[in-house]
């Protein structure tokens, strides 16, 4: 769709909402990311871009939800207009009795938790900020559960159909207990392009991560959390006679927060979770390619230089260690958010 035509339709929708005296919502989400990656020849690069995501919406009567739309504009820094990306946002959302439902194209920030890096890498997150499909969530006193369908790519003469289904949950056996259990489950499907060559096969990818965790504030730190679980990976290319390839391992995640500082550690030990990555890359496996290693440690240290309701300026170091790689990424991120329904980072 031509972007000017899309903006015209969006403006018309807002005009109709105003004419019918319905409540209008709006938000402006601006961010900029500098990510300098060193120490791994396969991934050495510098990523520097800005993102602007304005959004307006119309609240429907009688608690029937709202319709919102806008765009996400990604622009590489110091590259003039080259390589810019404009992504449409257009969705319906309703919240009622602990249930939340989104349908359309909407920000991944609606997810209850950020996806782990073995499912969704930093690089993919930069280029694909929106979910394209649906999100259904239920939030209660003792936990939450969510189901997401993300239709990533439509079938064409040159592109393969691709989508993934995600089921996440977290549950406290006792209300307000620091101990919890949960799971992450993803099915990823990579089908054929239209008029596909004979050797092209349909691909399936399952990832499962059950875990147990604890979070506490009864320390000199502001908070400390630890999760321990397993990861199971099943992948296959249906045109490959070798069938399913099964891998698994242990995953430990820890995070600590003190004042303006935070530390996050992720340690994976086990088999190669992405055995088909050399053949299909990020089309099939959208997680960090470091999870091809049998041992992988990622350590993130961040300092929130400015943090208030509207602005979060953060500097960070990410250390990646595998048996073959020792890489250090330096990151600076800025986010500015304002909106009609409260401005909170």
C-alpha positions in Angstrom: 0.0 0.0 0.0 1.3 3.5 -0.8 2.3 5.2 2.4 0.5 8.4 1.6 -2.7 6.5 0.9 -2.3 4.7 4.2 -1.9 7.9 6.1 -4.9 9.4 4.4 -7.1 6.5 5.6 -5.7 6.9 9.1 -6.4 10.6 9.1 -10.0 9.8 7.9 -10.5 7.3 10.7 -9.4 9.9 13.3 -11.7 12.5 11.7 -14.7 10.2 11.9 -13.9 9.4 15.5 -13.7 13.1 16.3 -17.0 13.8 14.4 -18.8 11.1 16.4 -17.5 12.5 19.7 -15.6 9.3 20.5 -12.5 9.4 22.7 -9.3 9.7 20.8 -6.0 8.2 22.0 -2.5 9.0 20.8 1.1 8.2 21.5 4.6 9.0 20.1 7.3 6.5 20.7 10.8 7.6 19.7 14.0 5.6 20.1 17.6 5.5 18.8 20.0 2.6 19.0 23.8 2.5 18.6 25.1 -1.1 18.6 28.8 -1.6 17.9 29.7 -5.3 17.7 33.3 -6.4 17.9 35.2 -9.7 18.4 33.3 -12.1 16.1 34.3 -11.8 12.4 30.9 -13.3 11.4 28.9 -10.7 13.3 31.2 -7.7 13.5 29.3 -4.6 12.4 27.9 -1.3 13.7 24.2 -0.7 13.8 23.0 2.9 14.3 19.4 3.9 13.6 16.5 5.9 14.9 12.8 4.9 15.1 9.7 7.0 15.3 6.4 5.3 15.9 3.4 7.7 16.1 0.0 6.2 16.8 -3.6 7.4 17.0 -6.8 5.6 18.0 -10.5 5.7 18.4 -12.2 4.3 21.6 -15.4 2.4 20.8 -18.5 2.9 23.0 -19.6 0.6 25.8 -16.1 -0.8 26.5 -15.9 -2.5 23.1 -12.2 -1.7 22.7 -10.4 0.6 20.4 -9.0 0.8 16.9 -5.5 2.3 16.5 -3.1 2.9 13.6 0.1 4.6 12.8 3.6 3.7 11.3 7.0 2.6 12.5 9.7 4.5 10.7 13.2 3.0 11.0 16.0 5.3 9.6 19.7 4.4 9.5 21.8 7.3 10.9 24.1 9.2 8.5 22.7 7.3 5.4 20.5 10.1 4.1 17.2 8.5 3.0 18.8 5.2 1.9 17.7 1.9 3.5 14.8 3.5 5.5 11.9 1.2 6.5 8.3 2.2 7.0 6.1 -0.4 8.7 2.3 0.0 9.1 0.6 -0.3 12.5 -3.1 -1.0 12.4 -5.0 -3.1 15.0 -7.9 -3.6 17.3 -7.5 -4.0 21.1 -9.9 -4.8 23.9 -9.3 -5.4 27.6 -12.0 -7.0 29.8 -12.2 -9.1 33.0 -8.5 -10.0 32.9 -8.5 -10.8 29.2 -6.6 -8.8 26.6 -6.9 -9.2 22.8 -5.0 -7.6 19.9 -5.7 -8.3 16.3 -3.8 -6.7 13.4 -0.3 -5.2 13.2 0.8 -4.0 16.6 3.9 -3.4 18.8 5.8 -6.3 20.3 5.8 -4.2 23.6 2.3 -5.7 24.2 3.9 -9.0 25.1 4.1 -9.8 28.8 7.8 -10.4 28.6 10.5 -9.7 26.1 11.2 -12.8 24.0 14.4 -14.7 25.0 17.3 -14.4 22.6 17.2 -18.1 21.6 13.8 -17.2 20.0 14.2 -13.6 19.0 17.6 -12.0 18.4 18.6 -8.3 18.8 19.0 -7.9 15.0 15.5 -9.3 14.2 14.0 -7.1 16.9 15.5 -4.0 15.2 13.9 -4.8 11.9 10.6 -6.4 13.0 9.2 -4.3 15.9 5.6 -5.3 15.2 3.6 -8.5 15.6 1.5 -9.3 12.5 -1.4 -11.3 13.6 -3.1 -11.8 17.0 -2.3 -11.8 20.7 -4.6 -13.2 23.4 -3.6 -12.8 27.0 -5.1 -13.6 30.4 -3.8 -12.0 33.6 -4.8 -13.1 37.0 -3.7 -12.8 40.6 -1.3 -15.7 40.4 0.1 -15.4 36.9 -0.6 -14.9 33.2 -0.7 -16.8 29.9 -0.6 -15.6 26.3 -1.0 -16.9 22.8 0.6 -15.1 19.9 0.4 -15.7 16.1 3.0 -13.7 14.1 2.5 -14.0 10.3 6.0 -12.9 9.3 5.9 -13.3 5.5 3.3 -13.9 2.9 3.9 -16.4 0.0 5.0 -14.8 -3.3 7.0 -15.9 -6.4 10.2 -15.0 -4.5 9.3 -15.2 -0.8 8.4 -18.2 1.3 5.4 -18.2 3.6 6.5 -17.9 7.2 4.7 -17.7 10.6 5.3 -18.6 14.2 2.9 -19.5 17.1 4.1 -18.7 20.6 2.5 -19.8 23.9 4.0 -18.3 27.1 2.9 -18.6 30.7 4.0 -17.8 34.3 2.3 -19.0 37.4 2.9 -18.6 41.2 1.7 -21.7 43.1 0.9 -19.3 46.0 -0.3 -15.7 45.4 2.4 -13.2 46.0 5.0 -15.9 46.4 8.5 -15.1 45.0 8.7 -18.6 43.5 7.0 -19.3 40.1 7.0 -21.8 37.3 6.5 -21.1 33.6 7.1 -22.1 30.0 7.9 -20.7 26.6 6.8 -22.7 23.6 7.2 -21.7 19.9 6.3 -23.4 16.7 7.9 -21.8 13.6 6.8 -22.7 10.1 8.7 -21.9 6.9 6.7 -23.1 3.8 7.5 -22.9 0.1 7.4 -19.9 -2.3 4.9 -19.9 -5.1 6.0 -22.2 -8.0 8.8 -23.5 -5.7 11.7 -25.5 -7.2 11.4 -29.2 -6.6 14.2 -29.4 -4.1 12.6 -26.7 -1.8 11.0 -28.3 1.3 8.7 -27.2 4.0 10.5 -26.6 7.4 9.2 -27.0 10.9 10.9 -25.7 14.1 9.7 -26.4 17.7 11.3 -24.8 20.7 10.2 -25.5 24.3 11.6 -24.0 27.5 10.0 -25.0 30.8 11.5 -23.2 33.9 11.2 -22.5 37.6 12.2 -19.2 39.0 12.4 -16.9 42.0 12.4 -13.1 42.4 13.3 -11.4 45.7 13.7 -7.8 47.0 14.8 -9.0 50.5 18.4 -8.0 49.7 20.6 -4.9 49.6 19.8 -5.0 45.9 16.6 -3.5 44.5 15.8 -6.9 43.0 17.3 -10.3 42.2 15.9 -13.0 40.0 17.0 -16.4 38.8 15.4 -18.9 36.4 16.5 -22.4 35.7 15.1 -24.6 33.0 15.7 -26.7 30.0 15.4 -26.0 26.3 14.3 -28.6 23.7 14.7 -28.0 20.0 13.1 -30.1 17.2 13.7 -29.2 13.6 13.2 -30.7 10.2 13.1 -30.0 6.5 10.4 -32.3 5.0 12.4 -32.8 1.8 15.4 -34.1 3.8 15.4 -37.8 4.4 17.2 -37.3 7.7 13.9 -36.4 9.5 13.7 -34.6 12.8 16.8 -33.3 14.4 16.5 -33.1 18.2 18.7 -31.1 20.5 18.4 -29.9 24.1 20.2 -28.4 27.0 20.0 -26.4 30.2 19.4 -22.6 30.4 20.1 -20.4 33.5 18.9 -16.8 33.5 19.8 -14.3 36.3 19.2 -10.6 36.7 20.0 -8.1 39.3 19.0 -4.4 39.7 20.6 -1.8 42.0 19.7 1.9 41.6 20.5 2.8 38.1 22.6 -0.3 37.3 21.4 -3.7 36.0 23.2 -7.0 35.3 21.7 -9.9 33.2 23.4 -13.2 32.7 22.2 -16.0 30.4 24.1 -19.4 30.3 23.2 -22.2 28.0 24.9 -25.6 28.0 23.8 -28.4 25.7 23.4 -29.3 22.0 23.2 -27.0 19.0 19.7 -25.6 19.1 19.8 -24.5 15.5 21.1 -27.4 13.4 19.4 -26.0 10.2 20.7 -22.5 10.6 23.5 -22.9 8.1 20.9 -23.8 5.4 18.0 -21.4 6.2 19.4 -18.8 8.5 17.0 -16.3 10.2 14.1 -17.3 7.9 13.7 -20.4 10.1 15.7 -19.6 13.3 15.0 -16.1 14.5 17.1 -16.4 17.6 20.7 -15.5 18.1 23.0 -17.7 16.0 25.3 -18.0 19.1 22.9 -20.8 20.3 24.5 -23.0 17.7 27.3 -23.4 20.2 27.3 -26.2 22.9 28.1 -23.6 25.5 27.1 -20.0 25.4 27.3 -17.2 28.0 25.8 -13.7 27.5 26.4 -11.0 30.1 24.7 -7.7 29.8 25.7 -4.7 32.0 23.6 -1.6 31.7 23.5 1.8 33.3 20.4 4.0 33.1 22.0 7.5 32.7 18.6 9.2 32.5 15.4 7.4 33.5 12.0 9.0 34.3 8.4 8.7 33.0 9.3 10.0 29.6 13.0 9.3 28.9 15.3 6.3 29.3 18.9 6.8 28.2 21.0 3.6 28.7 24.6 2.6 28.1 25.5 -1.1 28.1 28.1 -3.7 27.4 27.2 -7.2 26.1 29.8 -9.9 26.5 29.3 -13.1 24.4 31.4 -16.2 25.0 31.3 -19.5 23.2 34.0 -22.2 22.7 35.0 -20.3 19.5 34.1 -16.7 20.1 34.6 -13.9 22.6 32.7 -10.8 21.4 32.0 -7.5 23.1 29.1 -5.3 22.0 28.8 -1.7 23.1 25.3 -0.3 23.1 23.7 3.1 23.7 19.9 3.3 23.5 17.5 6.2 24.0 13.7 5.9 24.3 11.3 8.8 24.6 7.6 8.1 25.0 4.5 10.3 25.5 0.9 9.4 25.2 -2.7 10.4 26.0 -3.1 7.4 28.4 0.0 8.2 30.5 3.6 8.6 29.7 5.7 5.9 31.3 8.8 4.1 30.0 
